[in-house]
């Protein structure tokens, strides 16, 4: 059987479990694809073929013994370089951490292993995972396989680039301000940011995170089909006692009316015509699938959520973050911190208390909103995917980038799930829609996402385009 790397994760796992294809064959196909296209992309920055094949042989042996190999049996997946994977450096795009070798797996990595997945390689991210562009001084630039002049997104840019080009069937990413959703958008695939507490996470190799990342950052999957996101969510969300924020919520919630809100300019976002057209088209696809879609003028507050999100993420321990960025010397990380200084400092005790107080109020506003609507459709970004490194061009471009990303930055403050579905191309530039629902209702995001996906998506996987 040829081109196993082209298959969906669900189809490949079915073949492996039924012994029509071995996990070793699937792993070898993944390695061959990586060798063929990664030199053009620099999406994967570390991989060990012998270890990959050893993992595959263990899956085949389990199947031969009559054991259940897991929902992702024999499926090659990639892991972002900011989470611990035993024996690999958790660089997070930093020269300062190139020798930080993990002694045990992050829970999300352990859950992939338990599901039968094959860990194919480690994907690139910007320094500190700060940006919507993926470059650093230790691993270099990652390129977008659809158009090398566009950002592959960030901070899970290596993940988006890899899965779009057929390097692995599922890509692990993390998201505190769009870092799963934006690479999916930029690379023309799909990405799910789950609810806080849905997928357990913990990096034993690193100090405990401050409260902002604890309550806003999550791990999640990127994939080429919405169904692959669904099965990977199930695999990734197994309980792990090491994460005190983990919540054993059911993956399927109670049935609700298929009613969606659609907002083109949430909280005054200036949305380009191409993006408006994509969101409007997504709404029409939902209507054709039997949903009721109501166009609304505004959502619950996003802009205030963004202000507090930035403070909790970048303002808490700002000087320590800046000192580490200066020691690293990464221009993009320094631009991110210096460009946000006036907005995130001072983060004193009064600001801290107000941030957490307002989080409760804003979360309540959103939860009441989702009593009326199953989901809301918004732009992913106010613009089409940016030219690469736009945020470093000048001060105006920096502000333009941060303003356009309003929907992505806002929702993590409330811990809400969000799904990006790629819906088409404007020329050769991907475009898509952002689907948000109430806490632990990823199932509603996925339900709407599959209806929208059925209306057409960009071809993938693809060969990299120069």
C-alpha positions, 0 to 999 in steps of 0.5 A: 500500500502506497502513501500511508502518510496521506491517510487520516489518522482514523483510517490508518489506525483501523488498518493497523488494528486489523493487521492490514498494515503494520505499525512499522510500515506506518512508521516507515512511511512517516519517516520517509515523508519527513525525510522527503519534505522536512528539509524544505520546511524545518518543521521537525527539529529533532527525531530518532528513526531507530526509536520511532521504529522501536515504538512501532514494533512494540505496537505490532507486538501488542496486536500480535498478543491480542491486546488492544493497541489503542485508538491511535494504533500505529499513527505517527504524531509529532510533539511540540518542543515545549513539552517534556518527552523522555530523552529529548530536550525541552528547548521551547525554542531556546538556546538556554534550554538546549541541554534541558533533557526530560527524564519523563514524559509530560502527561499529554505525551504519555497519553499519546503513547498509551493510545498506541501513537508513534512519536515521530518527531519534535516540532519547532516553536518560537523562543518562549512560544511567544509569537504567531511566527515560528523562528528562534536562534537554536532551531531556525525558521519554520516555513509554511508549506502552502506559501513560504512568504507567509507565517506558518503561524505560532507558536505551534508553527512546526506542528501546523507546517508538519501536519499540512505537509504530511509529516505525521497525521496528528500534531500536538500543540499548545495554546495560550493565545492562539498557538494551536488555532493560528498555525491551523489557520495559517497552514490550512488545517484544523486545530482544537484548543480544548477547555482548561483542564480537559487535557492534563499537562505538566513539565517535570523538567521545568519549574512550576508555571505562574498562575496565568499560564496555569489557568490559560495554557492548554495542549491540544491537537492539529489535524487534517480532518475534524474527526482526527481531532475528535479521536486525538482529543479522546486519546490526549484527555486521559486522566493524569494525577500530576495535573491539579487542573485536570477535570474528568468531564465527559467528552460528550455533553447533553444534546442542545438545539443546533443554534449558532451565533455568528459575529463578524466584528467581535468587540469592534474587530476590523475584519477584512472582506476576505475573512468576513466572506469566509465566516459568512460562508461557514454560517451558510454551511451550518444552515445547510446542515440544519443549524439555525444561525443568528447574526449578532452585532457583538459577543460578550466582552473580548477586548477586556479579556485580552487586556487581562490575558496579556497582563496575566501572561506577560505582565506577571514576572515581566522583569524576569521574563525580560531578563531571560529573553535578553540572555537568550538574545532572541529578537522576536521574543524581545520585540514581544516583551518590549512591545507589550511593556506599557500594556502589561506593567505594572502587574502589582497585587491590586492588578492581580486581584482585579484580573482574577475577579474580572475573570469570574465575571467575564466567564459568567457572561460567556457561560450565560451566552452559551445558554442561548447558543451552542456555538459562536462563529467568529473570525480566527483573525481580523486578517488573512495569515500574515507575511512572515515576521510581520510583527518585527517590521516596525511598531505599527506592524506589531500593533496590527498583528496583536489587534488582529488576533483579538478572538484568539487571545480573548477566549483563553482568559475564560478557559473556553474551547475553540476550534479552527476549521480551514474552509478554503483558499484566497488565491493560495492563502488559507482562510477559515473560521473560529468556533467557540463553545462553553466549557467542556463542550468541545463536542459542540465545536466538533459537531459544528466543525464537521458540518462546516468541513463538509462544505469543502476544505483546502487539499491536504496533505500537500507538497511544500510550495516555494 
